[in-house]
Amino acid sequence: PGDDATACVVRIRKRVPMNLLFGSPAHRDDDNRMLSLFFSKEGKHIVCGGTTSTVVARYLHKELRPSLNFVADDIPPTAEIEGVDLVTEGVITINKVIEYAKDALDKNELYEEWSIRRDGASMICRLLFEEATDINFYVGRAVNPAHQNPDLPINFNIKMNLVEELSACLKQMGKRIKVSYF
């Protein structure tokens, strides 16, 4: 090269599936069907939501071990269930993941924040943005009684909109997305 140069780099890698469960099914009778499908899929498994994680722990016959360690003021702490790669709170955490996704698609100014933090939203971002190529969403349509307080800005439609918004961002990142509702 003289005064300038051009380079082209191509990275070929195997497909990396990721599975995210968000919310319980509308009908309790569908718990086993949804969870057997979720856990039969190859790849890591992320469970989002307090009630959802309780249902998963019961299904797996494992203990749900919540943490009281707030690593970030604005994100609820994570939990652990043997057999699940990551257990987080639901709506607040996913909302933060969407904020990071939108930023990543724009100026990527928040990368240093989510790339090293240990809160649930940051860990989801690393799994979905950096590791995954194919993402399977399993979305429960159950109405959470905690979200029925008229003073809260959370309702059933907001949860569905969060999944659609996150899916759209991930598609823009080049991910293959499949959403299944229960």
C-alpha positions in Angstrom: 0.0 0.0 0.0 1.1 3.5 -0.8 -1.0 6.3 0.8 -4.1 4.2 1.5 -5.3 0.6 1.7 -8.5 -1.4 1.7 -9.1 -4.6 3.6 -12.0 -7.1 3.6 -12.4 -9.4 6.6 -14.9 -12.3 6.5 -15.6 -14.4 9.6 -17.5 -17.7 9.1 -18.9 -19.3 12.2 -21.3 -22.0 13.2 -24.9 -21.0 14.0 -25.4 -20.4 17.7 -29.0 -20.9 18.9 -30.3 -19.1 22.0 -33.7 -19.6 23.7 -35.5 -16.9 25.7 -38.6 -17.6 27.8 -40.6 -14.5 28.7 -43.8 -14.9 30.7 -46.1 -17.8 31.6 -48.7 -19.3 29.2 -52.2 -17.9 29.2 -53.5 -21.3 30.2 -51.8 -23.2 33.0 -52.5 -26.5 31.1 -49.9 -25.3 28.5 -47.0 -25.0 31.0 -45.6 -28.5 30.3 -46.0 -28.1 26.5 -44.3 -24.7 26.4 -41.5 -25.8 28.7 -40.8 -29.1 27.0 -40.5 -27.3 23.7 -38.3 -24.6 25.3 -35.9 -27.1 26.9 -35.8 -29.4 23.9 -34.2 -26.7 21.8 -30.4 -26.7 21.4 -28.5 -23.7 22.8 -28.5 -21.7 26.0 -31.7 -21.0 27.9 -32.7 -17.6 29.4 -35.8 -17.3 31.6 -37.2 -13.8 32.2 -39.9 -13.1 34.9 -40.5 -13.9 38.5 -43.6 -16.0 38.1 -42.1 -17.6 35.0 -39.0 -18.7 36.9 -41.1 -20.3 39.6 -43.0 -22.3 36.9 -39.7 -23.4 35.4 -38.2 -24.4 38.7 -41.3 -26.5 39.4 -41.1 -28.1 35.9 -37.4 -29.0 36.4 -37.9 -30.1 40.0 -35.1 -27.7 40.9 -34.7 -25.0 43.5 -35.1 -21.4 42.5 -32.4 -19.4 44.2 -33.0 -15.6 44.0 -30.2 -13.2 44.6 -30.6 -10.0 46.6 -27.4 -8.6 45.1 -28.4 -5.5 43.2 -25.5 -4.9 40.8 -27.4 -2.1 39.1 -29.8 0.4 40.7 -32.2 0.2 37.7 -32.2 -3.5 37.1 -33.6 -6.2 39.5 -31.2 -8.9 40.6 -30.9 -12.3 38.8 -31.7 -15.7 40.2 -30.4 -19.3 39.6 -32.1 -22.5 38.6 -30.0 -25.6 37.8 -30.4 -26.3 34.1 -31.0 -22.7 33.1 -28.2 -20.5 31.9 -29.7 -17.2 33.0 -32.7 -16.2 35.2 -33.8 -12.6 35.3 -36.8 -10.4 36.1 -39.1 -9.8 33.2 -40.4 -6.4 31.9 -37.9 -4.0 33.5 -35.0 -6.1 32.4 -36.2 -6.6 28.8 -37.0 -2.9 28.5 -33.3 -2.2 29.4 -32.1 -4.8 26.8 -34.2 -2.9 24.2 -32.6 0.4 25.2 -29.1 -1.2 24.8 -30.2 -2.8 21.5 -31.4 0.5 20.0 -28.2 2.2 21.1 -26.1 -0.7 19.6 -27.8 -0.1 16.3 -27.2 3.6 16.5 -24.1 5.1 18.1 -23.2 2.2 20.4 -22.3 4.6 23.2 -23.6 2.2 25.9 -21.4 -0.7 24.8 -18.9 -0.2 27.7 -21.8 -0.3 30.1 -23.5 -3.6 29.0 -20.3 -5.3 27.9 -18.9 -5.6 31.4 -21.8 -5.1 33.9 -23.1 -8.2 35.7 -26.8 -7.3 35.9 -29.4 -9.4 34.1 -30.0 -6.9 31.2 -26.3 -6.7 30.4 -25.8 -10.5 30.5 -28.8 -10.9 28.2 -27.2 -8.4 25.8 -23.9 -10.3 25.7 -25.7 -13.5 25.0 -28.1 -12.2 22.3 -25.9 -9.5 20.7 -22.5 -11.2 20.7 -23.0 -15.0 21.0 -26.4 -15.8 19.3 -27.1 -16.2 15.6 -30.6 -17.7 16.0 -32.9 -16.7 18.8 -36.1 -18.5 19.7 -38.6 -16.5 21.9 -41.2 -18.4 23.9 -43.7 -15.8 25.0 -46.4 -16.5 27.6 -49.6 -14.6 27.2 -50.7 -14.9 30.9 -51.8 -11.7 32.5 -49.6 -10.9 35.5 -51.7 -9.7 38.4 -48.8 -7.5 39.6 -49.2 -5.5 36.3 -52.8 -4.7 36.8 -52.2 -1.7 39.1 -53.5 1.3 37.1 -50.6 3.4 38.6 -48.1 1.2 36.9 -47.1 1.8 33.3 -47.0 -1.9 32.6 -49.8 -3.9 31.0 -50.3 -7.0 28.8 -49.8 -5.1 25.5 -46.6 -3.6 26.7 -45.1 -7.0 27.3 -46.1 -8.1 23.8 -44.7 -4.9 22.3 -41.4 -5.4 24.1 -41.0 -8.8 22.4 -41.8 -7.3 19.0 -39.5 -4.3 19.5 -36.6 -6.5 20.7 -37.2 -9.0 17.8 -37.0 -6.1 15.3 -33.7 -4.8 16.8 -32.2 -8.3 16.7 -33.3 -8.8 13.1 -31.5 -5.5 12.2 -28.4 -7.0 13.9 -28.6 -10.0 11.4 -30.1 -12.5 13.8 -32.6 -15.2 12.8 -35.7 -14.8 15.1 -38.6 -17.1 15.8 -41.3 -16.1 18.2 -43.8 -18.6 19.6 -46.7 -17.5 21.7 -48.5 -19.6 24.4 
